[in-house]
Amino acid sequence: MREDAVSHAVAVEAFLERTTTPGAGRGAPIEYLRDPRRAITEGGVLCLVCGASFRHLTNTHLRKHGLTSEEYKRRFGYNMRRALMMTPVRRRHADNAKKFGLARRIRRRPILEGLELRRMGGRHFHSLEESLTRRERPPQRPAAPLLRDGRGRFRTVAGLLG
């Protein structure tokens, strides 16, 4: 587990120790703090600060807690590109974007412009959400071992023998 995920886990445990008195009624249930992915469902998005449920967790609501969308995602371990909206709403937004060709209107490509981004070569901060997802996903192994043929190309063992 990476340092950032470990520090998040330690912070969550400390928070839980402070707020898990019987009948406290504060914030979100413990299971959502341990795995924030569960707070976003087909039925709504649970605010992990106050425990209220919404169709879309807006910046207006987060401002009431003194947070921005980015701060909220960092605090609770969400992937920075995660939409804080329930699945049907997110799907509707995506369909509208495809329908109106919004991807074609994007002119700026940060990976092409930013020298530092190119140097990173795809490396990025791993949020708690991403770490949990990677941990649950079974390892992907090739069906058959790959070896190089005489010309340096990868082939399966069956391809080399046949």
Helices and strands as residue ranges (DSSP letters): H 3-19, H 30-34, G 36-39, E 45-46, E 53-54, H 59-64, H 69-76, H 87-99, G 102-105, H 110-113, H 115-120, H 128-136, E 146-148, E 154-156, H 157-161
